[in-house]
Amino acid sequence: MRRFARTLVTAALAVTVVAGTAGWASADTQPLVTGPLPGTAGWRADSVSGRPLPDPERTTPSGVARFFAGLDPSRARELVRAHPLVVGNLDGAPLPLRYEANRLAVLAAGEPRFAPLAAPGRRILAFDPRGRGTVAEVFGDLERTAHLSVIVPGSDNDATTHDRARASHTGPAGMARSLRTATGETAAVIAWTGYTTPVGVGLDTARGRLAEAGAVRLARFTEGLAAVGAPDPVLFCHSYGSVVCGLAARHTHATDIVAFGSPGMRADSVRGLGTGARVWAARGPSDWIADIPNVAFAGLGHGADPTSATFGARRIDATDVIGHTGYFLPGTRSLKAFAAIATGEAR
């Protein structure tokens, strides 16, 4: 009873704090980017030998894969040139076509903030210029790898900050590169900045609205990976990204889900995630996320601490992690453990 009373008090305090800051927090509320991509109408009006093209919103990734498997390569390249933004984001389409389509889509966007994504050698698997922009980038050979990991980042990440200059082991692209190096480049890693993330600390970070939308996108993205023969992924979910992973868990075929620096996964326990994946959790001793109340009340908060014994996740040693973004720093115990999970060596 005493524990229940403390939980109610904590929840009430959380609501009071967020409500008291709503004046500035609401200014940071991010609009969801929804609906079909620009160019979808032209795609739907097109056809191949009188047959309609697969609908981007209704056709399953496996259906998309079957369509391209029966398509003449020259016609497929014509579709890339005619509809780059659609093909580049079409889950289930062949990987080389998506890479080329997104290069063309970035160039067609005509915005300097996106231009670096079109640099030679970059493998952009998804790109949406609307709003702050979303992007997914592949590090390694996704067509031949036996091991695949997907980085799901938290707040303040988008297509322009995805790979901005900062500590080399932070940010979506930095975490992906650091993990791939730690595996001896035996694993392919995708930096998936594929949803609208919160900005700053405000109502968006306390609510599940953006995570719910992101979970739908993540589930379909991983379904698309399976449709092209990629191995089942390990999901590495940082901060608010772990909320996304928690909501998507039952809809993905992940072998492992790793939550680190997590405010909660919108579940009371591993069982509540509804997944057959192994679930891991890490939190460094100086990570400020520990100050976030692990409650879910009136739509605010994300529930139990994944590193708590009652949650039931496998604990990862993060005792040498500094701050909220130090989990992929070379030499740390956390990165060594992450690499072992990514390559299937962890038990």
TORDO-321828 format. One record per residue (C-alpha): residue number from 0; x, y, z. Coordinates in steps of 0.2 Angstrom, whole numbers, plus 5000, padded with zeros to 4 digits. Layout:
<nodes>
NODE   num     c1     c2     c3
NODE   NUM      X      Y      Z
...
</nodes>
This chain:
<nodes>
NODE   num     c1     c2     c3
NODE     0   5000   5000   5000
NODE     1   5014   5012   5004
NODE     2   5022   5008   4987
NODE     3   5006   5012   4978
NODE     4   5004   5028   4988
NODE     5   5022   5033   4982
NODE     6   5018   5029   4964
NODE     7   5002   5040   4965
NODE     8   5012   5055   4972
NODE     9   5026   5053   4959
NODE    10   5013   5052   4945
NODE    11   5004   5068   4952
NODE    12   5021   5077   4953
NODE    13   5025   5072   4935
NODE    14   5009   5079   4929
NODE    15   5011   5095   4939
NODE    16   5029   5098   4932
NODE    17   5023   5095   4914
NODE    18   5008   5105   4916
NODE    19   5018   5119   4924
NODE    20   5030   5119   4909
NODE    21   5016   5117   4896
NODE    22   5018   5135   4890
NODE    23   5035   5132   4883
NODE    24   5034   5114   4880
NODE    25   5019   5115   4869
NODE    26   5029   5126   4857
NODE    27   5040   5111   4854
NODE    28   5026   5099   4850
NODE    29   5030   5092   4833
NODE    30   5017   5090   4820
NODE    31   5016   5072   4813
NODE    32   5021   5069   4795
NODE    33   5007   5058   4788
NODE    34   4999   5053   4772
NODE    35   5007   5048   4756
NODE    36   5023   5054   4750
NODE    37   5024   5068   4736
NODE    38   5023   5059   4720
NODE    39   5012   5045   4725
NODE    40   4998   5051   4714
NODE    41   5009   5050   4699
NODE    42   5015   5033   4704
NODE    43   4997   5027   4706
NODE    44   4993   5033   4689
NODE    45   5007   5024   4681
NODE    46   5007   5006   4676
NODE    47   5018   4992   4668
NODE    48   5011   4983   4653
NODE    49   4994   4989   4659
NODE    50   4996   4982   4676
NODE    51   4995   4994   4691
NODE    52   5010   4998   4702
NODE    53   5010   4991   4720
NODE    54   5001   5004   4731
NODE    55   5014   5011   4743
NODE    56   5001   5011   4757
NODE    57   4991   4995   4754
NODE    58   5003   4983   4747
NODE    59   5013   4972   4759
NODE    60   5032   4973   4758
NODE    61   5032   4955   4752
NODE    62   5019   4960   4738
NODE    63   5031   4974   4733
NODE    64   5045   4961   4733
NODE    65   5035   4949   4722
NODE    66   5031   4964   4710
NODE    67   5049   4968   4707
NODE    68   5055   4950   4706
NODE    69   5044   4949   4690
NODE    70   5049   4965   4683
NODE    71   5061   4968   4669
NODE    72   5077   4977   4676
NODE    73   5076   4990   4663
NODE    74   5058   4994   4667
NODE    75   5063   4994   4686
NODE    76   5076   5007   4682
NODE    77   5064   5018   4673
NODE    78   5052   5018   4688
NODE    79   5067   5024   4699
NODE    80   5070   5038   4687
NODE    81   5052   5043   4686
NODE    82   5047   5040   4704
NODE    83   5062   5041   4715
NODE    84   5054   5047   4731
NODE    85   5041   5033   4730
NODE    86   5053   5019   4725
NODE    87   5066   5025   4738
NODE    88   5054   5022   4752
NODE    89   5045   5007   4745
NODE    90   5048   4993   4758
NODE    91   5051   4977   4749
NODE    92   5059   4985   4734
NODE    93   5076   4979   4729
NODE    94   5090   4987   4740
NODE    95   5101   4994   4725
NODE    96   5085   5002   4717
NODE    97   5081   5011   4734
NODE    98   5099   5017   4736
NODE    99   5099   5025   4719
NODE   100   5081   5031   4720
NODE   101   5085   5040   4737
NODE   102   5101   5048   4729
NODE   103   5090   5055   4716
NODE   104   5076   5060   4728
NODE   105   5089   5070   4739
NODE   106   5096   5079   4724
NODE   107   5078   5083   4718
NODE   108   5074   5090   4735
NODE   109   5086   5104   4730
NODE   110   5090   5109   4749
NODE   111   5108   5111   4755
NODE   112   5103   5104   4772
NODE   113   5100   5087   4763
NODE   114   5114   5087   4750
NODE   115   5127   5077   4761
NODE   116   5115   5062   4760
NODE   117   5118   5061   4741
NODE   118   5137   5060   4743
NODE   119   5146   5045   4734
NODE   120   5146   5029   4743
NODE   121   5131   5033   4755
NODE   122   5118   5020   4756
NODE   123   5102   5029   4760
NODE   124   5088   5016   4762
NODE   125   5074   5029   4766
NODE   126   5072   5047   4764
NODE   127   5057   5059   4767
NODE   128   5060   5078   4765
NODE   129   5044   5083   4773
NODE   130   5045   5092   4789
NODE   131   5062   5090   4798
NODE   132   5065   5075   4787
NODE   133   5068   5057   4790
NODE   134   5081   5045   4784
NODE   135   5088   5028   4786
NODE   136   5106   5024   4781
NODE   137   5115   5007   4779
NODE   138   5133   5004   4785
NODE   139   5139   4988   4778
NODE   140   5133   4976   4765
NODE   141   5115   4973   4769
NODE   142   5113   4961   4754
NODE   143   5126   4949   4761
NODE   144   5127   4951   4779
NODE   145   5123   4937   4791
NODE   146   5120   4949   4806
NODE   147   5110   4965   4805
NODE   148   5106   4979   4818
NODE   149   5095   4994   4818
NODE   150   5098   5009   4828
NODE   151   5082   5018   4834
NODE   152   5087   5035   4841
NODE   153   5078   5046   4853
NODE   154   5074   5065   4853
NODE   155   5082   5079   4843
NODE   156   5086   5068   4828
NODE   157   5080   5070   4810
NODE   158   5087   5070   4792
NODE   159   5099   5085   4795
NODE   160   5105   5080   4812
NODE   161   5106   5061   4808
NODE   162   5125   5063   4804
NODE   163   5130   5080   4810
NODE   164   5147   5084   4817
NODE   165   5148   5079   4835
NODE   166   5156   5065   4846
NODE   167   5160   5051   4833
NODE   168   5150   5038   4844
NODE   169   5134   5048   4846
NODE   170   5119   5052   4835
NODE   171   5111   5039   4824
NODE   172   5125   5038   4811
NODE   173   5139   5039   4824
NODE   174   5131   5025   4835
NODE   175   5129   5014   4819
NODE   176   5147   5017   4814
NODE   177   5154   5013   4831
NODE   178   5144   4997   4833
NODE   179   5149   4991   4816
NODE   180   5167   4994   4820
NODE   181   5165   4985   4837
NODE   182   5159   4970   4828
NODE   183   5174   4969   4817
NODE   184   5163   4975   4802
NODE   185   5155   4958   4802
NODE   186   5137   4965   4805
NODE   187   5128   4978   4795
NODE   188   5120   4992   4804
NODE   189   5106   5003   4799
NODE   190   5104   5020   4807
NODE   191   5085   5022   4807
NODE   192   5080   5040   4809
NODE   193   5063   5035   4802
NODE   194   5050   5044   4813
NODE   195   5047   5061   4819
NODE   196   5056   5063   4836
NODE   197   5053   5075   4850
NODE   198   5063   5091   4851
NODE   199   5070   5096   4868
NODE   200   5061   5091   4884
NODE   201   5043   5094   4884
NODE   202   5026   5086   4882
NODE   203   5031   5076   4867
NODE   204   5044   5067   4877
NODE   205   5032   5063   4891
NODE   206   5018   5057   4879
NODE   207   5017   5042   4867
NODE   208   5010   5051   4852
NODE   209   5026   5052   4842
NODE   210   5031   5034   4848
NODE   211   5015   5027   4842
NODE   212   5017   5034   4825
NODE   213   5035   5029   4825
NODE   214   5031   5011   4830
NODE   215   5020   5008   4815
NODE   216   5034   5014   4803
NODE   217   5047   5004   4812
NODE   218   5036   4988   4811
NODE   219   5034   4990   4792
NODE   220   5052   4995   4789
NODE   221   5058   4978   4797
NODE   222   5044   4969   4787
NODE   223   5052   4977   4772
NODE   224   5069   4970   4777
NODE   225   5063   4953   4779
NODE   226   5054   4954   4762
NODE   227   5071   4957   4753
NODE   228   5080   4943   4763
NODE   229   5089   4952   4776
NODE   230   5092   4943   4792
NODE   231   5081   4946   4807
NODE   232   5088   4962   4816
NODE   233   5094   4967   4833
NODE   234   5085   4983   4838
NODE   235   5096   4995   4848
NODE   236   5084   5008   4856
NODE   237   5090   5024   4864
NODE   238   5081   5035   4875
NODE   239   5064   5040   4868
NODE   240   5068   5027   4854
NODE   241   5065   5013   4867
NODE   242   5047   5019   4868
NODE   243   5045   5017   4850
NODE   244   5053   4999   4851
NODE   245   5042   4995   4865
NODE   246   5027   4998   4856
NODE   247   5033   4990   4840
NODE   248   5040   4975   4849
NODE   249   5026   4963   4846
NODE   250   5025   4968   4827
NODE   251   5043   4965   4822
NODE   252   5054   4949   4820
NODE   253   5069   4955   4830
NODE   254   5080   4943   4838
NODE   255   5085   4955   4852
NODE   256   5079   4972   4858
NODE   257   5091   4982   4868
NODE   258   5084   4997   4878
NODE   259   5097   5009   4884
NODE   260   5095   5026   4892
NODE   261   5077   5022   4892
NODE   262   5062   5032   4901
NODE   263   5051   5016   4899
NODE   264   5045   5005   4885
NODE   265   5026   5007   4888
NODE   266   5025   4990   4897
NODE   267   5026   4984   4914
NODE   268   5038   4969   4910
NODE   269   5046   4960   4896
NODE   270   5031   4949   4895
NODE   271   5020   4964   4892
NODE   272   5030   4968   4876
NODE   273   5022   4953   4868
NODE   274   5038   4948   4859
NODE   275   5049   4932   4857
NODE   276   5065   4943   4856
NODE   277   5077   4943   4870
NODE   278   5076   4960   4879
NODE   279   5091   4968   4886
NODE   280   5093   4984   4896
NODE   281   5107   4996   4901
NODE   282   5108   5012   4910
NODE   283   5124   5021   4915
NODE   284   5127   5028   4933
NODE   285   5127   5046   4927
NODE   286   5113   5045   4914
NODE   287   5100   5059   4918
NODE   288   5086   5048   4912
NODE   289   5087   5040   4930
NODE   290   5079   5056   4936
NODE   291   5063   5053   4925
NODE   292   5049   5046   4935
NODE   293   5045   5028   4929
NODE   294   5026   5030   4929
NODE   295   5012   5030   4917
NODE   296   4998   5042   4922
NODE   297   4984   5051   4912
NODE   298   4994   5048   4896
NODE   299   5010   5054   4903
NODE   300   5026   5044   4906
NODE   301   5031   5028   4899
NODE   302   5030   5015   4913
NODE   303   5042   5003   4921
NODE   304   5061   5005   4921
NODE   305   5068   4992   4909
NODE   306   5083   4990   4920
NODE   307   5073   4986   4936
NODE   308   5073   4968   4942
NODE   309   5054   4967   4941
NODE   310   5054   4971   4922
NODE   311   5064   4955   4918
NODE   312   5076   4961   4905
NODE   313   5094   4955   4904
NODE   314   5105   4968   4912
NODE   315   5120   4975   4902
NODE   316   5135   4981   4911
NODE   317   5135   5000   4909
NODE   318   5145   5005   4924
NODE   319   5158   5014   4914
NODE   320   5146   5024   4903
NODE   321   5147   5043   4905
NODE   322   5131   5053   4903
NODE   323   5116   5049   4892
NODE   324   5125   5047   4875
NODE   325   5141   5037   4880
NODE   326   5135   5020   4877
NODE   327   5144   5017   4861
NODE   328   5160   5025   4866
NODE   329   5174   5013   4861
NODE   330   5182   5004   4875
NODE   331   5166   5004   4886
NODE   332   5158   4988   4893
NODE   333   5142   4993   4885
NODE   334   5149   4993   4868
NODE   335   5158   4977   4870
NODE   336   5141   4969   4876
NODE   337   5132   4977   4861
NODE   338   5144   4970   4849
NODE   339   5142   4953   4856
NODE   340   5123   4954   4855
NODE   341   5124   4961   4837
NODE   342   5134   4946   4831
NODE   343   5124   4933   4840
NODE   344   5138   4929   4853
NODE   345   5129   4935   4868
NODE   346   5121   4922   4879
</nodes>
